[in-house]
């Protein structure tokens, strides 16, 4: 095996083919900077022949610190000379040292998709690479559909490799374009190709959920370049996830990757932000739940030695450990959470907290998704301080039934910690919104500077027992922020309005106590 594996990032092209993702020119500039700072060997910036945005992107000569920028394109068209092909001319005009072009390696695609002869396809590959090389470009050749092509006609697939090599390709990348190959097959074929051409790359799609595994097996069998995307984004089921490939190469296979993997999670999150997509919590290494522990016995062992339930340290990839509280929790979970909160508790305290958690989770609460509500539960069980307010009652009236516009009017009565009563009302289209406005108005009398900063950012309702129909209990999860931090609270009831009020009240109480502790 080679001592050096090169990482070729295709986020800006393959990733942009994801349904719902469209990178602006500014997004592409930001992501390029992130990938360069991280230390990707190659950054494929897009396909300048496909759209004006990518053509403009490659009209600028970017001074990258660590990475090589690559422009992507195709071989010349059938029955056209390479020096007459407009697409290849555009590649030459791109301000890059490197170009990557793809060509067909599956005889079925040659005759059916390209509608040309097998010999003409070989001529197109050879001449296109030679043309770019003769005009000063370094060329990577992507053998599209190579593994399906090898399965159908291994001699022709190898002829494609020979044509690319004779054209002068620096690397020949074998593509599992349909994402249907198994790792054992990938490894066998890569080893065969490696016998005739030394610089082999691998490009896997994830349609069988095997893109990372296939990429690693290819490396085991001699591939020295891995192509993929940050977070595995890409067309259909995506591409090989570099956020898994890179740490696997480093921690599992022992390669000295010239990147600071402590920045991996940050890179992953930043690309999700630029792509305007939800960051997947269960991604290995970089996801929010990658190092989240719930089982009581697991946490007990983990506190003795993290290696008992963590295959690498969270910090090695820029992540962090998270211990959650649930009805599966043991004392170790509670002790760890209390330690993280800076709360000292004796055995009796822990027993009482754990008993209360199990009691409330039996009703439908899930404290693993509502840390703020768990912290309030601890405060209440330990009776560390009196609650900042108490809800004495509320009413909700809905007018306009049968008309085009319903109006909800909510009134609420609360008392502060000294017993002073505030009774207010508010109206709005929705009942929960009206209740929230009334609660905010009442609390603003006692805690105006705190309440004014708090805003609700997410509201979710979940039926706990779907078999009970309209009689089901419901769980309401609310996410709130004060502009500096974010927290989640939860409420459970047979009544969706009451469940909402419980979660809302917890949110404001958490904000009040947090601010009081800071001051």
N, C-alpha and C positions, 0 to 999 in steps of 0.2 A: 504493500500500500504506500501511497505517496505520503510524505511528511507534511504536505500542505494541501488543504482543501480550500478552493476558492468559492466564494458565495456570490451568486449573481441574482440580484433582486429585480423582480419583474412587477412590483406593486403598481407602478405608474402605467403599465400597459395591461397585463393580465388582471391585476386588481381592479382596474378601471372598467373591465368587462363584466364586473359583478352587477347584477340587476339592482338598480337603485343608487348606484354610486356614479358620480360624475365629477371628476376633479377639474376645478378651474385652473387657469394658468398660475394663479397665486397659490393654490393648493399644491400644485406640482413643484413649485419653487420651495415651499415649506418642507414638503416630504423629502425632496432631494437633499436639502440641508440636514434633515434628521438622519437620513441614511448615510450621508457622508460623515457626519459627526460620529455615528456609531461605528463606522469602519467597514461597510459593505465593500467588497472588492469591485463589483460592477453594479451600476445602476442603469437599468434599461428605462429610458425616459419616455418611451412611447414610439409611435409609428408615424413619422412625419409625412408619409405618403397618404395617410388615411383621413386627416382633417386639418384645417387651418391652424387650430390651437396647437397641435403637436408640431406642425411645421414652424410656427413662431417660437415654440419652446426651444427648438434646435437651431434657431438662427442666432442664438447668443452663445458666446464662448465662455462657458462656466469654469471658473478656477476652483476645482475641488481639492480638498486637503488630503483625502485618503482614497477616494473612489475613482473609478474610471466610468465616464458617461458613455452609454451605448445607444445608438439609434437603430431601430428595428425596421425590417422591411422584408420583401419577398425576392425570390429569383426573378429574372426577366420572364416575360410572357412567352408562351409557345410560339415558335417560328419567328422570333425576334432576336436580333443580336443584342448582347448586353449593353454595348455602347450606344444603342438606340433607345434603350428602355428609360422612360421618364422616371419611374420609381427609383431605379438605381442611381440616376443623376441627382435626384433629391437627396438620397442617402449620402452621396459624395459631397453635396453642398452643406450637409449638417456639420455643425462645429464640434465634431467628436473625433477622437483617435480611432475608436472602435465602431464597427457595425456588426449587427447580427441579422442574418437572413434565414428564412425558412424555405424548405423545399419538401416535396412529397417523397416519402420512403415506402409507401404502400402502393403496390401495383394497381390495386382496385381504385385508389384515389386518382392515380395518374390517368387511367383510361376513362373513368366515369366523371370525376370532378374537373380535372384539367382538360379532358377530352383530347388527349394527345398520345403519342407513342412512348413506350418505355425508353427508347433510345433518346428521343428528344428531351425527355425529362432529365436524363443524365447530362445531356449537353447544356441544358439551362443551368443546372447546378454548378457544373464545372466552369462554364464561361462567366457566370455572374460573380462567383468568388474571385476568379482570376482578374476580372475587370476592376473590382473594388481594390484588390491587392495591388494591381499595377498602378492604381491612382492614389496609393498611399494609405489606404485603410487596413487596419488589422481586422480580420473577419472571424466571427463565430458562426458556425452553421448549425441550425436547429433542424434535425431530421424528423420532420413531423410524422406522427403515426408510425414511428419506427417499430415499436414492439408488435403492433398488429400486422405491420408489413412483414416483419421477420417471421411471424407465425404463418402467414399466408404464402410467402415466397422468400425464403431466407437468402437465396442466391441474389435476387434482385435487391433486397434491402442492403446486402453487403456491397453490391455494385454502387449503390447510392453513397455509401461511406467512401468507397474508392474514388468516386467522382469528386466528392468534397475534398478529400485529401489531395488529389491531383490539382485541384483548383487553388490549393494553398491555405486551407482553413487552419486557423490557430487551434481551435477546439471544435470537436464535433459532438453536439449534444443530442442524446437519444431521448425522444419524447414519447411518453405514454399519454398521448393526446386525449384518448377517450377515457382514460383512468380506470381501465378494466383489468389490468394485469396484476398477478399475484407476485409478492416479493421473490419467491423461489424462481419464478420465470425471469423476472428482471435481472436477478443476480447471474443466472446462467447465460443470458444473452449478453450482458455487459462484459462478462469475462471473455466471451468469444470475440467480441468486437475489439476488446483491449489487446488481443493478440496481434491485430493487424494495424491498429492506430493507437498511439500511446495517450493522447490527451482527450479523454472522453468526459462529457458532462451528462447530467441526468435532469430531466424536466418531467415531473409527474403531476397529473391531475388527480383529484381526490374523490372520484365518482364511486369508488369501492371503499372509501375511508382508509386507504392504504398509502397515500401519497408520501407521508413521512417515512413509513417503514420501507417502501420501495426505494426512496432516495438513499436511506442509510445502507440498504443491501447493495445498491449500486456502488457506493463508496467502498464497501467491504470488498467488492470485486474489481476495484481499480479506477472508478470514476474520480476525477480530481476537481470537478466543478458541480455544484448543486444549484439549480435554479428554483426559485420559489417566491412567495410573497409574504409580507408581514401580516400576521394573523390568518394566513391561509386564504385570503379573499381571492376571488376569481370567478370565472364563468361557471355556471351550473353549481357543482358542489365545491368549487374552489381549487386551489393549487396547494402544493406542499407548503406547510406552514413553517416559515423560517424561524419563528419564535420557538418552535420545537426542534427543528433540525439543528440549529446552531448549538444550543446547550447539549443536545444529544451527542453531537460530534465532540464537544469539549469534555463533558462529564462522563459519558458512557463509552466513548471510543478513543479518548485520550489525545485528540488533536489540539494543537496549540493555536486556537483561533485568535487572530490579532484584533480582538474587539473587547471592549469593557462590558462583559455580560451583566454587570451591575446596572447598566442602563437599558437592559432589554425590556423590562416592564414599562418603563417610561416611553420607549420607542413604540411599543405596542399600543399604549393608550393614546399617544399623540397621533398615530396614523388613524386610529378609530375616530378621533376627534376631527381630523381633517376630512375624513371620508363621510363624516356625519352619520356614523353607524354606532349601534350599541356595542360596547365592548363585552365580549362573551366571557361570562364569569367562570365557566368551567374549562377554559383553555389551560392545558398544562403549562407549568412554569410561570406564566404571566397573568392568569386569570385571578379574579378576586377570591375564588374558592380553591385555588390550587393548593394552598396550605391552610385550609380551614378544617378544624377538627371538632367533631360533635360527640362521638361516642365516649362515655365516661372512662372505660378501660383504656381506650386509646390515649386520652389526655393524661391519665395517670402514668402510663409508660412514657409518654412524651416528655413529661416534666422531669423524669429521671434521665432520659437521653433522647434528644430530638431524632436521632437516627432510627429509633424504633418505628416511627411512622412517617418519616420524611426521607425521600431518596436523595435529595440535595438540600442545602440550607436555603431558605427563602431569600436571604440577603444576597446570595450568589447570583441571582437573576433580578435583583432590585425589588423583590416582593417582600411580604411580611406574613408572619404567622397570625392566625385568627382562631380564637377559641370561642365556640358558640354555646349558648345555653338552650337546652330543650328538655323534654321529658325523658330523653335518653341520657341525660347528663348524670355524672357522678359528682362526688365531692371535689374531685380534682378540677373539673371544669369550673365549678363555682370559686374555688380557691384561686385559680389562675385568673379568672375574670376580676375578682375582687382585688388581686394584686395589681392587675393592669389599671384598675380604677383608683388605686392608692388607698384602699379601704382595708383596715385591719379588722379581722373577725376571728372569733374563737370557734371551737367545734360546734357549740350550741347554735351560734349564729348561722353557720354554714348549713346545719341540719334544717333550721327553720326556713332559710332561703330556698334550699332545694325542695323542701316539702311544698312551699308556696308555688314554686315554678311548676312542679308536677301537677298540682291542683289546678292551676290556671290553664296549663296546656291541655289538660283533660277537657276543659271547656272550649278549647279551640284556639287559644293563644299560641303564637310561635315567636318566642323571644329571640331566636336566632336571626330573624329578619327585622327585629325592632330593638336595637341596643339601648336606645333612650328609655323605652318603657321598662327594660330590665333594670337599668340603673335606678329608676324611680321605685321599682319594686323593692330593690335592696334598701333604699333610703327608708321606705315605709316599714319594712320588716324590722330593720334595726332602729327605727324611730329616732334617726339621728337629728332630725329637726322637724318642726311642724310644717305642714303643707302651706304654701304661699297663698292659696285660696281654696275655697270649698264651694261646690255647686249645690245650691239649696233646692233648685227646681227649674224647669223650663217648660214652655208651651210652644206649640207649633200650629199655625192656622193657615190653611191654603184656600185662597179665594179664586174665583174665576173658572170653576169647574164647568165644562161644557163650552167654554169660550176658546178663542185662539191663544190666549195668554194667561197662564197661571201665575199668581203672585203668592209667594210664601212669606208669612210674617212670623218671626220667632221672637220670643221674649225669654229672658233668662235672669235668674237671681243668684248672685254669688256673694260670698263673704270673704273678706281678707283674713289674715292670721289674727288680727285683733278683734274680729267679729263685726266689723263695719260692713253694712249691706249695700250692694249696688244692684239696682233692678233696671235693666235696659231692654230695648226692643230694636229690631231691624227687619227690613224686608228685602226680598230679592226674588228672582225667578225660581231658583232652586232651593229646596228646604235645607240642605246641608250648608249651602252658601249663606243663607239667611241666619242660620244658627251660628255659623262662624263669625259673621259680622256682629251679631249681638254679643257673643262672648268677647270678641276683641274690644268692642266698645266698653263693656263693663270692666275688663281688665286694664284698659288704658287709663282709667281713673287712678288705679293704684300703682301701675308700672308702665307709665307712658313711654319712657325712653327705651324700654326693652321690647314691648309689644310692637312698637312702630317698625322695628327692624325685622321682625319675623314674618316670613311669607311661606305659604304652602306651595310646594313645587310638584307634588305628585299625590294622587288619591286613587286607591284601588279598593274594590269590593270583591270579596270571594265568598261564595256559598260553601259552608263547611260540609254539610251533609246534603248532597244533591238528591238523595232519595226521598227527602221530606218535602220536596216542592216548595210552596210558598211558606211553609211552616219552618223552613230550615233556619238554623243559626247562621249569622254572617260574620265575616272577619273584615275589618277595615284597616288598611295600612296607609299611613300618611307619612310623606317625606317633607321635611321643612328645612329652612335655612335662615340664617341671620346675615348672610353675605360673607361670613368668615368660615363657618362650619355647617355641616349638614347632618341631620339626625332623622331617625325613623321611629314612629310610635304606632301602637296597635290598639284596637278596641274590638270586643266581641260581644254580641248580643243577639237576641231573637229579633230585635228591632234595628234596622239599618241606621236610623237616625241616632239612636242611643249609642250604637257602636261607633258611629262617626264622632259623636260628642266626646266619648271616652278617649278616642285617639287624639282629637283636637285639644282636649284639656291637658293630656299628657305632653303634647308638643309645647304648649305654652308654659306649663309647669317646668319642663326641662330647661327651656330657655331662661326662665326667671332664676332658677336655682344655679344654673351655670354662670349667669352674669353676677349673681350675688357672691359666688365663690371666687370669681375673678377679682372682684372689688373688695 
